[in-house]
Amino acid sequence: MDTIRQDIRFGARLLLKSPTFTLVAMMTLALGIGASTAIFSVVNSIWLQPMRFPHEERLVMVWDSLPKAGVERSETSLATLADWTEQAGVFEHVAGIVPRSLNLGGALQPERLHAFRVGAALFPALEARPSLGRAFSAEEDRVGGEAVVVLSDGLWRRRFGGAPSVLGESVTLDGEPYTVVGVMPKSFDFPPGAEAWVPLAPTQAELDARGDRKVRVVGRLKPGFSVSMAEDALRVLAGQLAERYPDTDSERTVRLTSVREAYLGPLRPLLITLAGAVGFVLLIGCANVASLLLRARRPGGGSWPFVGRWGRALRA
């Protein structure tokens, strides 16, 4: 400890004797460390950390796949989703997701919401519970069911002042009244950017339109099913559907991916590039400081006081 205290006092004296050198070195290191910390924070929160869903290893996205056309994954139809739900037998919960923009009316200025039509099974599949109220029920997720909406925490606080009394209130979405039944926690962001969720409630016309492929599907596998086992079972079902509906399903199969891969996969090359770039920035900063320590000279030819002792040690 005595040696450490002496080194700290010695370093402080040298820093005070060479303020210009000290400022340049500190700015160089601060730039490298600051940039590295900022980018690593982004990479850590987006890529490395889990998506905060319990038992994430059983959570999958289910896609249509057209190998002959070179399409690895695409949205499916509500009719195909109904077949997967009824016949696959590999899911504990499975739900469809369809993007939908909604105009929020009312006494305040109208607002365009980034909303989604989702199956009632979505929240149980994600094991997500509202922080206020409840999610909608299976009865509300049918044609003719009550029009209800679940709000995001951000929308609830921004538009309704975070008042618990919002439950049971009627809000106007696209000119139609919807009853607020729940508010999701601040940490819940699925699909990313969602501000409101309304029941999927597919019509018979949508269920009959096998070629209308606009649905993303998320499911939680039953215990004991791996992703590969579930994918094999769904591909057998896809073969049966291809024989039954050759006009729309003849060249289609199924592919399963993790939720993380589905939503973060396209960002992975960018995140790797950014992480590597800032690593080089930090490396260059350290190299520049080391170069200053080794090469700095007084105008008369001697070493600066700051680098005299440490420079000789580095050369040795």
Phi and psi in degrees as GROMACS dihedral restraints (atoms count N, CA, C in turn):
[ dihedral_restraints ]
;  ai    aj    ak    al  type     phi  dphi    fc
    3     4     5     6     1   -61.9    20    10
    4     5     6     7     1   -42.0    20    10
    6     7     8     9     1   -63.5    20    10
    7     8     9    10     1   -40.7    20    10
    9    10    11    12     1   -63.6    20    10
   10    11    12    13     1   -43.7    20    10
   12    13    14    15     1   -62.1    20    10
   13    14    15    16     1   -40.2    20    10
   15    16    17    18     1   -65.2    20    10
   16    17    18    19     1   -41.5    20    10
   18    19    20    21     1   -64.5    20    10
   19    20    21    22     1   -38.5    20    10
   21    22    23    24     1   -64.9    20    10
   22    23    24    25     1   -44.4    20    10
   24    25    26    27     1   -64.2    20    10
   25    26    27    28     1   -40.3    20    10
   27    28    29    30     1   -64.3    20    10
   28    29    30    31     1   -44.8    20    10
   30    31    32    33     1   -63.0    20    10
   31    32    33    34     1   -39.7    20    10
   33    34    35    36     1   -63.6    20    10
   34    35    36    37     1   -41.2    20    10
   36    37    38    39     1   -62.6    20    10
   37    38    39    40     1   -42.7    20    10
   39    40    41    42     1   -66.6    20    10
   40    41    42    43     1   -37.9    20    10
   42    43    44    45     1   -62.2    20    10
   43    44    45    46     1   -40.2    20    10
   45    46    47    48     1   -70.8    20    10
   46    47    48    49     1   -30.1    20    10
   48    49    50    51     1   -73.8    20    10
   49    50    51    52     1   -26.1    20    10
   51    52    53    54     1  -126.3    20    10
   52    53    54    55     1    71.5    20    10
   54    55    56    57     1   -63.6    20    10
   55    56    57    58     1   -36.0    20    10
   57    58    59    60     1   -65.8    20    10
   58    59    60    61     1   -48.4    20    10
   60    61    62    63     1   -60.2    20    10
   61    62    63    64     1   -43.0    20    10
   63    64    65    66     1   -60.2    20    10
   64    65    66    67     1   -44.4    20    10
   66    67    68    69     1   -63.4    20    10
   67    68    69    70     1   -44.0    20    10
   69    70    71    72     1   -63.1    20    10
   70    71    72    73     1   -45.2    20    10
   72    73    74    75     1   -64.5    20    10
   73    74    75    76     1   -42.4    20    10
   75    76    77    78     1   -65.9    20    10
   76    77    78    79     1   -41.1    20    10
   78    79    80    81     1   -65.6    20    10
   79    80    81    82     1   -38.9    20    10
   81    82    83    84     1   -64.1    20    10
   82    83    84    85     1   -47.2    20    10
   84    85    86    87     1   -68.7    20    10
   85    86    87    88     1   -37.5    20    10
   87    88    89    90     1   -62.5    20    10
   88    89    90    91     1   -40.0    20    10
   90    91    92    93     1   -62.6    20    10
   91    92    93    94     1   -47.2    20    10
   93    94    95    96     1   -66.4    20    10
   94    95    96    97     1   -45.1    20    10
   96    97    98    99     1   -69.2    20    10
   97    98    99   100     1   -41.5    20    10
   99   100   101   102     1   -62.9    20    10
  100   101   102   103     1   -46.7    20    10
  102   103   104   105     1   -64.1    20    10
  103   104   105   106     1   -42.1    20    10
  105   106   107   108     1   -63.9    20    10
  106   107   108   109     1   -42.0    20    10
  108   109   110   111     1   -65.2    20    10
  109   110   111   112     1   -43.3    20    10
  111   112   113   114     1   -63.6    20    10
  112   113   114   115     1   -46.7    20    10
  114   115   116   117     1   -70.2    20    10
  115   116   117   118     1   -38.1    20    10
  117   118   119   120     1   -64.2    20    10
  118   119   120   121     1   -35.8    20    10
  120   121   122   123     1   -60.3    20    10
  121   122   123   124     1   -41.1    20    10
  123   124   125   126     1   -66.4    20    10
  124   125   126   127     1   -48.4    20    10
  126   127   128   129     1   -61.0    20    10
  127   128   129   130     1   -41.1    20    10
  129   130   131   132     1   -65.1    20    10
  130   131   132   133     1   -44.7    20    10
  132   133   134   135     1   -72.6    20    10
  133   134   135   136     1   -33.5    20    10
  135   136   137   138     1   -88.7    20    10
  136   137   138   139     1   -40.3    20    10
  138   139   140   141     1  -110.1    20    10
  139   140   141   142     1   -47.7    20    10
  141   142   143   144     1   -80.5    20    10
  142   143   144   145     1   -39.7    20    10
  144   145   146   147     1   -73.9    20    10
  145   146   147   148     1   148.1    20    10
  147   148   149   150     1   -64.9    20    10
  148   149   150   151     1   161.5    20    10
  150   151   152   153     1   -82.3    20    10
  151   152   153   154     1    13.0    20    10
  153   154   155   156     1    67.1    20    10
  154   155   156   157     1    29.2    20    10
  156   157   158   159     1  -108.5    20    10
  157   158   159   160     1   131.4    20    10
  159   160   161   162     1   -60.9    20    10
  160   161   162   163     1   143.5    20    10
  162   163   164   165     1    50.6    20    10
  163   164   165   166     1    51.2    20    10
  165   166   167   168     1   -60.1    20    10
  166   167   168   169     1   -25.4    20    10
  168   169   170   171     1   -65.8    20    10
  169   170   171   172     1   -17.8    20    10
  171   172   173   174     1   -98.3    20    10
  172   173   174   175     1     1.1    20    10
  174   175   176   177     1   -96.8    20    10
  175   176   177   178     1   124.8    20    10
  177   178   179   180     1  -135.6    20    10
  178   179   180   181     1   156.5    20    10
  180   181   182   183     1  -102.0    20    10
  181   182   183   184     1   138.2    20    10
  183   184   185   186     1  -113.6    20    10
  184   185   186   187     1   125.7    20    10
  186   187   188   189     1  -124.3    20    10
  187   188   189   190     1   151.5    20    10
  189   190   191   192     1   -72.5    20    10
  190   191   192   193     1   148.5    20    10
  192   193   194   195     1  -138.1    20    10
  193   194   195   196     1   136.7    20    10
  195   196   197   198     1  -123.2    20    10
  196   197   198   199     1    84.9    20    10
  198   199   200   201     1   -58.7    20    10
  199   200   201   202     1   -39.6    20    10
  201   202   203   204     1   -66.4    20    10
  202   203   204   205     1   -29.5    20    10
  204   205   206   207     1   -90.2    20    10
  205   206   207   208     1    -1.4    20    10
  207   208   209   210     1    75.9    20    10
  208   209   210   211     1    18.5    20    10
  210   211   212   213     1  -101.9    20    10
  211   212   213   214     1   110.2    20    10
  213   214   215   216     1   -75.8    20    10
  214   215   216   217     1   -36.0    20    10
  216   217   218   219     1  -152.7    20    10
  217   218   219   220     1   139.1    20    10
  219   220   221   222     1  -150.6    20    10
  220   221   222   223     1   165.9    20    10
  222   223   224   225     1   -64.7    20    10
  223   224   225   226     1   161.2    20    10
  225   226   227   228     1  -117.7    20    10
  226   227   228   229     1  -176.1    20    10
  228   229   230   231     1  -101.0    20    10
  229   230   231   232     1   161.1    20    10
  231   232   233   234     1   -65.2    20    10
  232   233   234   235     1   -30.9    20    10
  234   235   236   237     1   -65.6    20    10
  235   236   237   238     1   -44.1    20    10
  237   238   239   240     1   -65.8    20    10
  238   239   240   241     1   -39.7    20    10
  240   241   242   243     1   -58.5    20    10
  241   242   243   244     1   -41.1    20    10
  243   244   245   246     1   -62.7    20    10
  244   245   246   247     1   -38.6    20    10
  246   247   248   249     1   -65.3    20    10
  247   248   249   250     1   -44.1    20    10
  249   250   251   252     1   -60.5    20    10
  250   251   252   253     1   -41.1    20    10
  252   253   254   255     1   -66.6    20    10
  253   254   255   256     1   -42.1    20    10
  255   256   257   258     1   -84.1    20    10
  256   257   258   259     1   -31.8    20    10
  258   259   260   261     1  -114.1    20    10
  259   260   261   262     1   -19.8    20    10
  261   262   263   264     1   -70.0    20    10
  262   263   264   265     1   -46.6    20    10
  264   265   266   267     1    72.5    20    10
  265   266   267   268     1    14.6    20    10
  267   268   269   270     1  -107.8    20    10
  268   269   270   271     1    -8.7    20    10
  270   271   272   273     1  -103.7    20    10
  271   272   273   274     1   139.0    20    10
  273   274   275   276     1   -78.6    20    10
  274   275   276   277     1   -42.0    20    10
  276   277   278   279     1  -144.9    20    10
  277   278   279   280     1   144.1    20    10
  279   280   281   282     1  -146.1    20    10
  280   281   282   283     1   139.1    20    10
  282   283   284   285     1  -146.7    20    10
  283   284   285   286     1   148.9    20    10
  285   286   287   288     1   -94.2    20    10
  286   287   288   289     1   153.6    20    10
  288   289   290   291     1  -133.6    20    10
  289   290   291   292     1   124.1    20    10
  291   292   293   294     1  -127.9    20    10
  292   293   294   295     1   121.6    20    10
  294   295   296   297     1   -62.8    20    10
  295   296   297   298     1   144.8    20    10
  297   298   299   300     1  -154.5    20    10
  298   299   300   301     1   124.9    20    10
  300   301   302   303     1   -86.5    20    10
  301   302   303   304     1   134.5    20    10
  303   304   305   306     1  -126.7    20    10
  304   305   306   307     1   139.7    20    10
  306   307   308   309     1   -92.4    20    10
  307   308   309   310     1   117.4    20    10
  309   310   311   312     1   -89.7    20    10
  310   311   312   313     1   115.5    20    10
  312   313   314   315     1   -98.2    20    10
  313   314   315   316     1  -163.6    20    10
  315   316   317   318     1   125.7    20    10
  316   317   318   319     1  -167.3    20    10
  318   319   320   321     1   -67.6    20    10
  319   320   321   322     1   -32.4    20    10
  321   322   323   324     1   -81.9    20    10
  322   323   324   325     1   177.2    20    10
  324   325   326   327     1   -61.7    20    10
  325   326   327   328     1   133.6    20    10
  327   328   329   330     1   -56.6    20    10
  328   329   330   331     1   150.6    20    10
  330   331   332   333     1  -140.0    20    10
  331   332   333   334     1   138.6    20    10
  333   334   335   336     1   -89.4    20    10
  334   335   336   337     1   124.1    20    10
  336   337   338   339     1  -104.8    20    10
  337   338   339   340     1   142.8    20    10
  339   340   341   342     1   -88.3    20    10
  340   341   342   343     1    94.2    20    10
  342   343   344   345     1  -116.9    20    10
  343   344   345   346     1   172.8    20    10
  345   346   347   348     1  -142.6    20    10
  346   347   348   349     1   140.4    20    10
  348   349   350   351     1   -85.3    20    10
  349   350   351   352     1   124.9    20    10
  351   352   353   354     1  -135.4    20    10
  352   353   354   355     1   149.9    20    10
  354   355   356   357     1   -69.0    20    10
  355   356   357   358     1   151.1    20    10
  357   358   359   360     1   -60.9    20    10
  358   359   360   361     1   -22.1    20    10
  360   361   362   363     1   -78.3    20    10
  361   362   363   364     1    -5.9    20    10
  363   364   365   366     1   -61.0    20    10
  364   365   366   367     1   -48.7    20    10
  366   367   368   369     1   -66.8    20    10
  367   368   369   370     1   -42.2    20    10
  369   370   371   372     1   -63.1    20    10
  370   371   372   373     1   -35.2    20    10
  372   373   374   375     1   -62.7    20    10
  373   374   375   376     1   -39.1    20    10
  375   376   377   378     1   -86.6    20    10
  376   377   378   379     1    -2.4    20    10
  378   379   380   381     1    52.4    20    10
  379   380   381   382     1    44.5    20    10
  381   382   383   384     1  -110.2    20    10
  382   383   384   385     1   133.4    20    10
  384   385   386   387     1  -120.5    20    10
  385   386   387   388     1   140.6    20    10
  387   388   389   390     1   -61.7    20    10
  388   389   390   391     1   146.3    20    10
  390   391   392   393     1   -78.0    20    10
  391   392   393   394     1   -17.7    20    10
  393   394   395   396     1  -144.5    20    10
  394   395   396   397     1   128.8    20    10
  396   397   398   399     1    77.3    20    10
  397   398   399   400     1  -139.7    20    10
  399   400   401   402     1  -145.2    20    10
  400   401   402   403     1   169.0    20    10
  402   403   404   405     1   -86.2    20    10
  403   404   405   406     1   171.0    20    10
  405   406   407   408     1   -79.4    20    10
  406   407   408   409     1   159.1    20    10
  408   409   410   411     1   -96.0    20    10
  409   410   411   412     1   171.3    20    10
  411   412   413   414     1   -63.2    20    10
  412   413   414   415     1   -34.1    20    10
  414   415   416   417     1   -66.1    20    10
  415   416   417   418     1   -33.4    20    10
  417   418   419   420     1   -77.9    20    10
  418   419   420   421     1   -14.2    20    10
  420   421   422   423     1   -95.0    20    10
  421   422   423   424     1    35.4    20    10
  423   424   425   426     1  -132.0    20    10
  424   425   426   427     1   155.4    20    10
  426   427   428   429     1   -58.7    20    10
  427   428   429   430     1   130.1    20    10
  429   430   431   432     1    91.3    20    10
  430   431   432   433     1    -6.5    20    10
  432   433   434   435     1   -72.8    20    10
  433   434   435   436     1   165.5    20    10
  435   436   437   438     1   -63.1    20    10
  436   437   438   439     1   139.3    20    10
  438   439   440   441     1   -79.1    20    10
  439   440   441   442     1   108.9    20    10
  441   442   443   444     1  -127.1    20    10
  442   443   444   445     1   162.8    20    10
  444   445   446   447     1  -144.0    20    10
  445   446   447   448     1   143.6    20    10
  447   448   449   450     1  -110.8    20    10
  448   449   450   451     1   132.0    20    10
  450   451   452   453     1   -99.7    20    10
  451   452   453   454     1   151.2    20    10
  453   454   455   456     1   -77.4    20    10
  454   455   456   457     1   159.5    20    10
  456   457   458   459     1   -61.4    20    10
  457   458   459   460     1   -40.2    20    10
  459   460   461   462     1   -63.6    20    10
  460   461   462   463     1   -45.1    20    10
  462   463   464   465     1   -65.3    20    10
  463   464   465   466     1   -40.9    20    10
  465   466   467   468     1   -60.1    20    10
  466   467   468   469     1   -44.9    20    10
  468   469   470   471     1   -73.7    20    10
  469   470   471   472     1   -39.2    20    10
  471   472   473   474     1   -71.9    20    10
  472   473   474   475     1   -42.5    20    10
  474   475   476   477     1   -97.4    20    10
  475   476   477   478     1   -29.4    20    10
  477   478   479   480     1  -117.0    20    10
  478   479   480   481     1     9.3    20    10
  480   481   482   483     1    67.9    20    10
  481   482   483   484     1    16.3    20    10
  483   484   485   486     1    67.8    20    10
  484   485   486   487     1    26.0    20    10
  486   487   488   489     1   -84.5    20    10
  487   488   489   490     1   126.5    20    10
  489   490   491   492     1   -61.0    20    10
  490   491   492   493     1   -21.3    20    10
  492   493   494   495     1   -68.0    20    10
  493   494   495   496     1    -3.9    20    10
  495   496   497   498     1   -64.9    20    10
  496   497   498   499     1   -26.2    20    10
  498   499   500   501     1   -61.1    20    10
  499   500   501   502     1   130.5    20    10
  501   502   503   504     1    87.1    20    10
  502   503   504   505     1    -9.9    20    10
  504   505   506   507     1   -72.9    20    10
  505   506   507   508     1   154.3    20    10
  507   508   509   510     1   -99.3    20    10
  508   509   510   511     1   127.4    20    10
  510   511   512   513     1  -118.2    20    10
  511   512   513   514     1   153.8    20    10
  513   514   515   516     1  -100.4    20    10
  514   515   516   517     1   118.2    20    10
  516   517   518   519     1  -121.7    20    10
  517   518   519   520     1   118.9    20    10
  519   520   521   522     1    52.5    20    10
  520   521   522   523     1    37.5    20    10
  522   523   524   525     1    81.0    20    10
  523   524   525   526     1     1.0    20    10
  525   526   527   528     1  -113.9    20    10
  526   527   528   529     1   144.8    20    10
  528   529   530   531     1   -78.3    20    10
  529   530   531   532     1   133.4    20    10
  531   532   533   534     1  -126.9    20    10
  532   533   534   535     1   142.1    20    10
  534   535   536   537     1   -95.8    20    10
  535   536   537   538     1   127.9    20    10
  537   538   539   540     1   -76.0    20    10
  538   539   540   541     1   120.6    20    10
  540   541   542   543     1  -112.2    20    10
  541   542   543   544     1   -13.9    20    10
  543   544   545   546     1  -166.2    20    10
  544   545   546   547     1   162.9    20    10
  546   547   548   549     1  -131.8    20    10
  547   548   549   550     1   127.9    20    10
  549   550   551   552     1   -81.6    20    10
  550   551   552   553     1   156.0    20    10
  552   553   554   555     1   -64.1    20    10
  553   554   555   556     1   161.2    20    10
  555   556   557   558     1   -61.2    20    10
  556   557   558   559     1   -32.8    20    10
  558   559   560   561     1   -75.3    20    10
  559   560   561   562     1   -13.1    20    10
  561   562   563   564     1   -86.2    20    10
  562   563   564   565     1   119.9    20    10
  564   565   566   567     1  -142.6    20    10
  565   566   567   568     1    74.5    20    10
  567   568   569   570     1  -146.4    20    10
  568   569   570   571     1   129.0    20    10
  570   571   572   573     1   -58.2    20    10
  571   572   573   574     1   156.7    20    10
  573   574   575   576     1   -53.6    20    10
  574   575   576   577     1   131.7    20    10
  576   577   578   579     1    88.2    20    10
  577   578   579   580     1     0.6    20    10
  579   580   581   582     1   -65.6    20    10
  580   581   582   583     1   137.0    20    10
  582   583   584   585     1  -111.4    20    10
  583   584   585   586     1   -19.8    20    10
  585   586   587   588     1  -158.2    20    10
  586   587   588   589     1   151.9    20    10
  588   589   590   591     1  -129.3    20    10
  589   590   591   592     1   132.7    20    10
  591   592   593   594     1  -124.6    20    10
  592   593   594   595     1   158.0    20    10
  594   595   596   597     1   -60.3    20    10
  595   596   597   598     1   143.0    20    10
  597   598   599   600     1   -66.0    20    10
  598   599   600   601     1   -47.0    20    10
  600   601   602   603     1    39.4    20    10
  601   602   603   604     1    64.9    20    10
  603   604   605   606     1   -65.6    20    10
  604   605   606   607     1   140.0    20    10
  606   607   608   609     1   -83.1    20    10
  607   608   609   610     1   167.0    20    10
  609   610   611   612     1   -64.9    20    10
  610   611   612   613     1   -35.7    20    10
  612   613   614   615     1   -61.8    20    10
  613   614   615   616     1   -39.4    20    10
  615   616   617   618     1   -68.6    20    10
  616   617   618   619     1   -37.3    20    10
  618   619   620   621     1   -69.1    20    10
  619   620   621   622     1   -26.1    20    10
  621   622   623   624     1   -84.6    20    10
  622   623   624   625     1   -17.6    20    10
  624   625   626   627     1   -89.0    20    10
  625   626   627   628     1    81.7    20    10
  627   628   629   630     1   -68.6    20    10
  628   629   630   631     1   -22.0    20    10
  630   631   632   633     1   -87.0    20    10
  631   632   633   634     1    -6.1    20    10
  633   634   635   636     1   -87.8    20    10
  634   635   636   637     1    92.6    20    10
  636   637   638   639     1  -104.7    20    10
  637   638   639   640     1    99.7    20    10
  639   640   641   642     1  -138.8    20    10
  640   641   642   643     1     9.5    20    10
  642   643   644   645     1  -107.9    20    10
  643   644   645   646     1   129.5    20    10
  645   646   647   648     1   -94.7    20    10
  646   647   648   649     1   142.3    20    10
  648   649   650   651     1  -122.1    20    10
  649   650   651   652     1   130.0    20    10
  651   652   653   654     1  -121.3    20    10
  652   653   654   655     1   138.2    20    10
  654   655   656   657     1  -143.2    20    10
  655   656   657   658     1   154.1    20    10
  657   658   659   660     1  -109.4    20    10
  658   659   660   661     1   121.0    20    10
  660   661   662   663     1   -69.7    20    10
  661   662   663   664     1   150.3    20    10
  663   664   665   666     1   -67.3    20    10
  664   665   666   667     1   150.5    20    10
  666   667   668   669     1   -55.8    20    10
  667   668   669   670     1   136.7    20    10
  669   670   671   672     1    97.4    20    10
  670   671   672   673     1   -13.7    20    10
  672   673   674   675     1   -97.6    20    10
  673   674   675   676     1   124.2    20    10
  675   676   677   678     1   -87.0    20    10
  676   677   678   679     1   168.8    20    10
  678   679   680   681     1   -61.6    20    10
  679   680   681   682     1   -41.9    20    10
  681   682   683   684     1   -67.1    20    10
  682   683   684   685     1   -38.5    20    10
  684   685   686   687     1   -64.8    20    10
  685   686   687   688     1   -43.9    20    10
  687   688   689   690     1   -65.8    20    10
  688   689   690   691     1   -38.7    20    10
  690   691   692   693     1   -64.8    20    10
  691   692   693   694     1   -41.0    20    10
  693   694   695   696     1   -62.2    20    10
  694   695   696   697     1   -43.0    20    10
  696   697   698   699     1   -63.9    20    10
  697   698   699   700     1   -40.9    20    10
  699   700   701   702     1   -71.0    20    10
  700   701   702   703     1   -29.9    20    10
  702   703   704   705     1   -70.8    20    10
  703   704   705   706     1   -33.6    20    10
  705   706   707   708     1   -62.6    20    10
  706   707   708   709     1   -44.4    20    10
  708   709   710   711     1   -63.1    20    10
  709   710   711   712     1   -38.6    20    10
  711   712   713   714     1   -62.1    20    10
  712   713   714   715     1   -37.2    20    10
  714   715   716   717     1   -64.1    20    10
  715   716   717   718     1   -38.9    20    10
  717   718   719   720     1   -66.8    20    10
  718   719   720   721     1   -40.1    20    10
  720   721   722   723     1   -67.7    20    10
  721   722   723   724     1   -33.0    20    10
  723   724   725   726     1   -65.3    20    10
  724   725   726   727     1   -36.5    20    10
  726   727   728   729     1   -71.8    20    10
  727   728   729   730     1   -34.7    20    10
  729   730   731   732     1   -78.5    20    10
  730   731   732   733     1   -34.8    20    10
  732   733   734   735     1  -128.3    20    10
  733   734   735   736     1    70.8    20    10
  735   736   737   738     1   -64.1    20    10
  736   737   738   739     1   -27.5    20    10
  738   739   740   741     1   -67.8    20    10
  739   740   741   742     1   -31.5    20    10
  741   742   743   744     1  -115.2    20    10
  742   743   744   745     1   -22.8    20    10
  744   745   746   747     1  -121.2    20    10
  745   746   747   748     1    10.6    20    10
  747   748   749   750     1   -64.5    20    10
  748   749   750   751     1   -32.6    20    10
  750   751   752   753     1  -112.1    20    10
  751   752   753   754     1    18.1    20    10
  753   754   755   756     1  -103.8    20    10
  754   755   756   757     1   143.3    20    10
  756   757   758   759     1  -132.5    20    10
  757   758   759   760     1  -161.5    20    10
  759   760   761   762     1  -129.9    20    10
  760   761   762   763     1   144.2    20    10
  762   763   764   765     1  -135.3    20    10
  763   764   765   766     1   137.8    20    10
  765   766   767   768     1  -110.5    20    10
  766   767   768   769     1   138.0    20    10
  768   769   770   771     1  -134.1    20    10
  769   770   771   772     1   161.3    20    10
  771   772   773   774     1   -72.1    20    10
  772   773   774   775     1   157.5    20    10
  774   775   776   777     1   -62.3    20    10
  775   776   777   778     1   -39.3    20    10
  777   778   779   780     1   -60.3    20    10
  778   779   780   781     1   -46.1    20    10
  780   781   782   783     1   -64.3    20    10
  781   782   783   784     1   -38.2    20    10
  783   784   785   786     1   -63.7    20    10
  784   785   786   787     1   -42.8    20    10
  786   787   788   789     1   -97.3    20    10
  787   788   789   790     1   -23.2    20    10
  789   790   791   792     1  -111.5    20    10
  790   791   792   793     1   -11.2    20    10
  792   793   794   795     1   -52.8    20    10
  793   794   795   796     1   -47.9    20    10
  795   796   797   798     1   -63.2    20    10
  796   797   798   799     1   -22.2    20    10
  798   799   800   801     1   -87.0    20    10
  799   800   801   802     1   -12.9    20    10
  801   802   803   804     1   -59.4    20    10
  802   803   804   805     1   -48.9    20    10
  804   805   806   807     1   -58.9    20    10
  805   806   807   808     1   -39.1    20    10
  807   808   809   810     1   -64.9    20    10
  808   809   810   811     1   -43.1    20    10
  810   811   812   813     1   -64.9    20    10
  811   812   813   814     1   -40.0    20    10
  813   814   815   816     1   -63.5    20    10
  814   815   816   817     1   -42.0    20    10
  816   817   818   819     1   -63.1    20    10
  817   818   819   820     1   -44.8    20    10
  819   820   821   822     1   -63.5    20    10
  820   821   822   823     1   -43.6    20    10
  822   823   824   825     1   -62.5    20    10
  823   824   825   826     1   -42.2    20    10
  825   826   827   828     1   -65.7    20    10
  826   827   828   829     1   -38.7    20    10
  828   829   830   831     1   -64.2    20    10
  829   830   831   832     1   -46.7    20    10
  831   832   833   834     1   -70.9    20    10
  832   833   834   835     1   -27.3    20    10
  834   835   836   837     1   -62.6    20    10
  835   836   837   838     1   -40.2    20    10
  837   838   839   840     1   -67.6    20    10
  838   839   840   841     1   -35.7    20    10
  840   841   842   843     1   -60.6    20    10
  841   842   843   844     1   -45.5    20    10
  843   844   845   846     1   -64.5    20    10
  844   845   846   847     1   -40.7    20    10
  846   847   848   849     1   -62.4    20    10
  847   848   849   850     1   -43.7    20    10
  849   850   851   852     1   -64.0    20    10
  850   851   852   853     1   -40.2    20    10
  852   853   854   855     1   -61.3    20    10
  853   854   855   856     1   -44.6    20    10
  855   856   857   858     1   -63.6    20    10
  856   857   858   859     1   -40.3    20    10
  858   859   860   861     1   -64.8    20    10
  859   860   861   862     1   -38.1    20    10
  861   862   863   864     1   -65.7    20    10
  862   863   864   865     1   -41.8    20    10
  864   865   866   867     1   -64.8    20    10
  865   866   867   868     1   -42.7    20    10
  867   868   869   870     1   -61.6    20    10
  868   869   870   871     1   -39.0    20    10
  870   871   872   873     1   -64.5    20    10
  871   872   873   874     1   -39.9    20    10
  873   874   875   876     1   -62.3    20    10
  874   875   876   877     1   -41.6    20    10
  876   877   878   879     1   -63.4    20    10
  877   878   879   880     1   -37.7    20    10
  879   880   881   882     1   -85.1    20    10
  880   881   882   883     1   -28.8    20    10
  882   883   884   885     1  -107.7    20    10
  883   884   885   886     1   -14.7    20    10
  885   886   887   888     1   -60.9    20    10
  886   887   888   889     1   139.1    20    10
  888   889   890   891     1  -138.8    20    10
  889   890   891   892     1   150.6    20    10
  891   892   893   894     1   -71.3    20    10
  892   893   894   895     1   159.0    20    10
  894   895   896   897     1   -55.3    20    10
  895   896   897   898     1   -31.2    20    10
  897   898   899   900     1   -82.6    20    10
  898   899   900   901     1    -2.0    20    10
  900   901   902   903     1   112.6    20    10
  901   902   903   904     1   -17.6    20    10
  903   904   905   906     1   -83.5    20    10
  904   905   906   907     1   174.5    20    10
  906   907   908   909     1   -77.6    20    10
  907   908   909   910     1   150.5    20    10
  909   910   911   912     1   -61.2    20    10
  910   911   912   913     1   151.4    20    10
  912   913   914   915     1   -57.2    20    10
  913   914   915   916     1   -34.6    20    10
  915   916   917   918     1   -63.1    20    10
  916   917   918   919     1   -35.3    20    10
  918   919   920   921     1  -103.0    20    10
  919   920   921   922     1     1.1    20    10
  921   922   923   924     1   -57.5    20    10
  922   923   924   925     1   -59.5    20    10
  924   925   926   927     1   -73.8    20    10
  925   926   927   928     1   -47.4    20    10
  927   928   929   930     1   -71.1    20    10
  928   929   930   931     1   -34.7    20    10
  930   931   932   933     1   -63.2    20    10
  931   932   933   934     1   -43.8    20    10
  933   934   935   936     1   -62.5    20    10
  934   935   936   937     1   -37.5    20    10
  936   937   938   939     1   -65.8    20    10
  937   938   939   940     1   -40.6    20    10
  939   940   941   942     1   -66.1    20    10
  940   941   942   943     1   -39.3    20    10
  942   943   944   945     1   -65.3    20    10
  943   944   945   946     1   -35.9    20    10
